[in-house]
Amino acid sequence: MNIIKRIDRIISEQTNYSRKEIKKLISKGLIYVNDQQVKKPECKFEENDIVLKIEGKEIDIKDHIYLILNKPKGFVSTTDDVKENSVLNLVPLKYKKRNLFPAGRLDKDTTGLMIITDDGGFAHNILAPNKHVKKIYEVKIDIPVSSIMKEEFAKGVILNDGVCKSAELNIKEKYRAEVILTEGRYHQIKRMFACFKAKVIELNRIGIGDLYLPKDLKIGDVREVTKNELLKIQEK
């Protein structure tokens, strides 16, 4: 951890306390850092293992937040379009003060696993094509999935913006398949199937890296990612 911030700012970012409330707590001697009473709101700290206590309760200070969302249909993955319903509207209030953004996009009608974070370096590492972090999708199309599709996906489907990287297509049922990509072009899976005159009816992302969508995470629900889950995302 490498935090160098005013004590009132970092508490405001990571809790539901307002700056005014924090100032009052400090004046009452109710905020401690590493067992030292905080005297002023502008006090700074940069300890590696900060123990912050507010009113006797220990607060977990985090450099970054990583949230896992089971995205429902009807939500967009952008942060700049106020006219549409952003996935950030699903984030609990206690995280709202952080500068969060989706690490990658899913189409409005696509469901499933999304990571929301304030860590730009992490997002780059899982999205950059040269990192080869796989994305796993469940797909339903309007015509039978064929062995020809499977073969062509493995070779690299040719789109109007170039040849796709080799992708794995596993036939699950007559109209259903699992698709594994290591790149993320605009509407890529829909466009790949369109090359075979197939229309995608349902698209659900179930995995990033070796992390799969938790079975107990309901549609629309959000929770923090565990340390072990973070490692699974970043493993090749």
C-alpha positions in Angstrom: 0.0 0.0 0.0 1.4 3.4 -0.9 -1.1 6.0 0.3 -0.2 9.7 0.8 -3.4 11.6 1.4 -5.1 13.8 3.9 -6.8 11.8 6.6 -10.2 13.5 6.0 -10.0 12.8 2.2 -9.2 9.1 2.5 -11.9 8.5 5.2 -14.4 10.4 3.0 -13.5 8.3 0.0 -13.6 4.9 1.8 -16.5 5.4 4.2 -19.9 7.1 4.3 -18.7 9.9 6.6 -18.8 13.4 5.2 -15.9 15.8 5.6 -17.9 17.8 8.2 -18.6 14.6 10.2 -14.9 13.6 10.0 -13.9 17.0 11.3 -16.2 16.7 14.3 -14.9 13.1 15.1 -11.3 14.4 15.0 -12.2 17.3 17.3 -13.7 14.7 19.7 -10.5 12.6 19.6 -12.3 9.6 18.0 -10.0 8.9 15.0 -6.7 7.1 15.4 -4.0 6.0 12.9 -1.6 3.3 14.2 -2.9 4.0 17.8 -2.0 7.7 17.4 -4.8 10.2 17.8 -5.4 12.3 14.7 -5.3 16.0 15.7 -6.1 17.7 12.3 -8.1 16.8 9.2 -5.1 17.7 6.9 -2.8 15.2 8.6 -1.2 12.9 6.0 0.0 9.4 6.2 1.9 6.9 4.0 2.4 3.9 6.3 2.5 0.4 4.7 0.1 -1.2 7.2 -2.2 1.6 8.3 -4.5 0.7 11.2 -7.3 3.3 11.1 -9.9 3.4 13.9 -13.0 5.5 13.9 -15.1 5.6 17.1 -13.2 2.4 18.2 -14.0 0.5 15.0 -11.1 -0.6 12.7 -11.6 0.6 9.1 -10.0 -1.3 6.2 -8.1 1.1 4.0 -7.7 0.0 0.4 -5.6 1.4 -2.5 -8.2 0.2 -5.0 -11.6 -1.4 -5.1 -12.5 -4.4 -7.3 -16.2 -5.3 -7.7 -17.8 -8.2 -9.4 -21.2 -7.6 -11.1 -23.6 -10.0 -12.6 -24.8 -7.6 -15.3 -28.5 -7.6 -16.3 -29.9 -6.7 -19.7 -30.7 -3.0 -20.3 -27.6 -1.5 -18.8 -24.7 0.1 -20.7 -21.1 -0.3 -19.7 -20.1 3.4 -20.2 -19.6 6.1 -17.6 -20.3 9.2 -19.7 -23.8 8.6 -21.1 -26.2 10.0 -18.5 -29.2 9.4 -20.8 -28.8 5.6 -20.4 -28.8 3.3 -17.5 -25.1 2.7 -16.6 -23.9 -0.4 -14.8 -22.4 2.1 -12.2 -26.0 2.7 -11.1 -25.9 -0.8 -9.7 -22.9 -0.1 -7.4 -23.7 0.2 -3.7 -23.7 3.7 -2.3 -20.7 3.1 -0.1 -18.4 2.9 -3.2 -19.8 5.9 -5.0 -17.1 8.3 -3.9 -14.5 6.3 -5.8 -13.7 7.0 -9.4 -15.0 3.7 -10.6 -15.4 2.4 -14.2 -16.1 -0.9 -15.9 -13.0 -2.9 -16.8 -14.2 -3.7 -20.3 -17.6 -3.5 -21.9 -20.6 -5.7 -22.4 -23.3 -4.7 -24.9 -26.6 -3.4 -23.5 -28.4 -6.7 -24.2 -25.5 -8.9 -23.0 -25.5 -10.3 -19.4 -23.0 -11.7 -17.1 -19.6 -11.2 -15.4 -18.2 -7.6 -15.2 -15.4 -6.2 -13.1 -15.8 -2.6 -11.9 -12.8 -0.9 -10.4 -10.8 2.3 -9.9 -7.5 0.6 -10.9 -6.5 1.6 -14.4 -3.4 -0.6 -14.5 -5.4 -3.6 -13.6 -8.0 -2.9 -16.2 -5.3 -2.5 -18.9 -3.7 -5.8 -17.9 -6.9 -7.8 -18.4 -8.0 -6.0 -21.5 -4.8 -5.6 -23.5 -4.7 -8.2 -26.4 -1.0 -9.0 -25.7 -1.9 -10.1 -22.2 -4.0 -13.0 -23.6 -6.6 -12.9 -20.7 -9.4 -15.1 -21.9 -13.1 -14.1 -21.8 -15.7 -17.0 -21.8 -19.2 -16.6 -23.1 -22.4 -18.7 -23.3 -24.1 -18.0 -26.6 -27.4 -19.0 -28.1 -28.0 -18.4 -31.9 -30.9 -18.8 -34.2 -29.5 -21.6 -36.3 -27.8 -24.9 -35.3 -24.2 -24.5 -34.2 -22.0 -26.4 -36.7 -18.6 -28.0 -36.8 -17.7 -25.6 -39.7 -18.2 -22.7 -37.3 -16.0 -24.4 -34.8 -13.2 -24.9 -37.4 -13.4 -21.3 -38.7 -13.4 -19.8 -35.2 -10.2 -21.7 -34.5 -8.6 -20.5 -37.7 -9.6 -16.9 -37.1 -12.8 -15.4 -38.6 -12.3 -12.6 -41.1 -14.2 -9.4 -40.2 -14.2 -6.1 -42.0 -11.6 -4.8 -39.5 -9.3 -7.7 -40.0 -8.8 -11.3 -39.0 -9.8 -12.3 -35.5 -7.4 -14.2 -33.3 -8.1 -17.9 -33.0 -11.1 -18.5 -30.8 -12.4 -21.6 -29.2 -16.0 -22.6 -29.9 -17.4 -25.6 -27.9 -20.8 -26.9 -29.1 -23.1 -27.4 -26.1 -26.5 -28.0 -27.6 -28.1 -27.6 -31.0 -28.4 -23.8 -30.7 -26.0 -23.2 -27.9 -22.2 -22.9 -27.6 -19.4 -21.7 -25.4 -17.0 -19.2 -27.0 -13.6 -18.3 -25.6 -11.9 -15.1 -26.8 -8.6 -13.4 -26.0 -9.5 -10.1 -27.7 -12.4 -7.8 -27.4 -13.5 -6.1 -30.6 -16.7 -4.2 -30.9 -19.7 -6.6 -31.1 -17.1 -9.3 -31.9 -19.1 -12.5 -31.1 -22.2 -11.2 -32.9 -20.2 -10.2 -35.9 -18.3 -13.6 -36.0 -21.6 -15.6 -36.0 -23.0 -13.2 -38.6 -20.4 -14.4 -41.0 -22.3 -17.8 -40.9 -25.7 -16.1 -41.3 -26.4 -16.7 -37.7 -28.0 -14.2 -35.3 -27.0 -14.1 -31.6 -30.2 -14.5 -29.5 -28.5 -14.6 -26.0 -25.0 -13.7 -24.9 -23.8 -14.2 -21.4 -20.2 -13.8 -20.2 -19.4 -16.4 -17.6 -15.6 -16.0 -17.1 -12.6 -13.8 -17.2 -9.2 -15.5 -17.0 -9.8 -18.4 -14.6 -12.5 -16.6 -12.7 -16.1 -17.8 -13.4 -19.3 -16.0 -12.5 -20.2 -17.1 -8.9 -23.3 -19.2 -8.9 -24.6 -17.4 -5.9 -24.3 -13.9 -7.4 -27.8 -13.0 -8.7 -28.5 -10.9 -11.7 -27.9 -7.2 -10.8 -25.9 -8.0 -7.7 -22.5 -6.6 -6.9 -19.9 -7.6 -4.3 -16.1 -7.1 -3.7 -13.7 -9.4 -5.5 -11.6 -11.6 -3.1 -7.8 -11.7 -3.3 -8.0 -15.3 -4.7 -10.5 -14.2 -7.3 -8.2 -11.4 -8.4 -5.4 -13.9 -9.0 -7.7 -16.1 -11.1 -8.5 -13.1 -13.3 -4.9 -12.3 -13.9 -3.6 -15.9 -14.5 -3.0 -16.7 -18.1 
